Amino acid sequence: MMYIVKLIKNINANRNLLPLKLDQPETWHPAIDQALQTTRFYQLSKVEVIRGHFALLYALVERWRPETHMFVMPVGEVIVTMEDVLHIFGLPIDKEVVSDWIDSSHDFLVTQSFAIFGSEPQANSSSKSYINLSWVRHIRDTQSLDTWESVIRYVRCHIFCLLSTTLFADKSMAYAHAKYLPLLQNFDQIGNNSWGSICLAHLYRSLCRASWYDCKEMDGPLNLLFAWA
C-alpha cells in the first residue's frame, strides 16, 4: 500500500513532464514546419533531451527481463508498446519496414553525402563510415530556405541528426553512421517508413544489453524510455 501511495505521488509530481518536453522550443520556418509534418518527424523534433535521470534508468534496467521483454514491477509486468512510441514521438508504427544499407566504401559515403548534404562529407579519421554531426548541423543551419531544395536539405540534415542522437543513439554523439543516408534519399518516402517500430526494437535491444552484468553504459532512445516512465 505504501508503494502505491509513493507511486501516485511521483506520478502527480511528474504529471506535466511529457507536455513540457513536447513544447516547441522555437518557431520554425513555415516551410520547415510543413516538411517535418510530411515526414512524420515533426513531433519528435519538439522533444527536448531529457537528462539527469540516472537513478530512474538504473531502476528500470534492474527490473528489465530480457527473456520476456518486460519490466517486472511490484504492481505487475509493464512494457513499452508501439502505441506509446506513436503517442510520445508521433512516429509511424504500421508503415513500410525500415532497412539500412551496410556499405563501408568511400564511394558509397561520398555519393550518399552529395545526394543528401550537397557536398563531400567530413568523416571520422579512424572510421570513414561515420560522418561528423557538427558538420551536418552546419550544413543544416546555413541553408537559405528560399527554395524547396534548400528546405528539403535542411529537413534531411535535421532528420539525420535525430536518427543518430535520438532514435538510434549510441555512446558517441559526435559522429553518425552513413548507413542512414539512403533512407533519406526519397523525400516523399520518409514518412512511409515504420520508424516507430524500429525505434522500439532498438530500445528493447538496448535494454537487453544494459541488463548484462558487464555493461557500463546504456545507449538507445532514452528520451522515449524516460517520457514513458
Residue pairs with C-beta under 8 A, 6 or more apart in sequence:
3 74
3 75
4 75
7 75
17 227
18 88
18 227
21 47
21 48
21 50
21 223
21 227
22 43
22 46
22 47
23 46
24 46
25 46
25 48
28 36
29 145
29 151
31 145
31 148
31 151
32 145
32 151
32 154
32 155
33 42
35 151
35 152
35 154
35 155
36 42
36 45
36 155
36 158
38 188
38 190
38 191
39 155
39 159
39 187
39 190
39 191
40 90
40 91
40 92
40 190
40 191
40 195
41 91
41 155
41 158
41 159
41 162
41 190
41 195
42 90
43 89
43 90
43 91
44 89
44 90
44 91
44 162
44 166
44 167
45 158
45 162
47 88
47 89
47 166
47 223
47 227
49 223
50 222
50 223
50 226
50 227
53 226
53 229
56 226
56 229
57 218
57 222
57 225
57 226
60 71
60 207
60 225
60 229
61 207
61 210
61 211
61 218
63 71
63 72
63 73
64 70
64 71
64 207
64 208
64 210
64 211
65 71
65 72
66 207
66 208
66 211
68 77
69 79
69 204
69 207
69 208
70 77
70 78
70 79
71 77
71 78
71 79
80 200
80 203
80 224
80 225
80 228
81 200
82 93
82 196
82 197
82 200
83 93
84 224
84 228
85 91
85 93
85 196
85 197
85 199
85 200
85 224
86 92
86 93
86 196
88 224
88 227
88 228
89 195
89 196
89 199
89 224
91 195
91 196
91 199
92 191
92 192
92 193
92 194
92 195
92 196
93 194
93 196
93 197
93 200
94 194
94 197
95 191
95 192
95 193
95 194
95 195
96 189
96 192
96 193
96 194
97 193
97 194
98 183
98 193
98 194
98 195
98 197
98 198
100 179
100 180
100 182
100 183
101 108
101 179
101 182
102 179
103 178
103 179
104 128
104 129
106 128
108 178
109 121
109 123
109 128
109 129
109 131
109 178
110 120
110 121
112 178
112 181
112 182
112 185
113 119
113 120
113 121
113 131
113 178
113 181
114 120
115 181
115 185
116 153
116 156
116 157
116 160
116 181
116 184
116 185
117 136
117 139
117 153
117 156
117 157
118 139
118 153
119 139
121 131
121 132
121 135
121 178
122 131
122 132
122 135
123 129
123 130
123 131
123 132
124 130
124 131
124 132
124 175
127 175
129 177
129 178
129 179
130 172
130 175
130 176
130 177
130 178
131 175
131 176
131 177
131 178
132 174
132 175
133 161
133 164
133 165
133 173
133 174
133 175
133 176
134 174
136 157
136 160
136 161
136 176
137 157
137 161
139 153
139 157
140 153
140 154
140 157
140 158
140 161
143 150
143 151
143 153
143 154
143 157
144 150
145 151
145 154
152 187
155 187
156 184
156 187
159 184
159 190
160 176
160 180
160 181
160 184
161 176
163 176
163 180
163 183
164 173
164 175
164 176
164 177
164 180
165 173
165 176
166 221
166 223
167 195
167 198
167 199
167 202
167 221
168 180
168 199
168 202
168 220
168 221
169 219
169 220
169 221
169 222
170 219
171 217
171 219
183 190
183 193
184 190
199 221
199 224
200 224
202 220
202 221
203 220
203 221
203 224
203 225
205 220
206 218
206 219
206 220
206 221
207 218
207 220
207 225
209 215
209 218
210 218
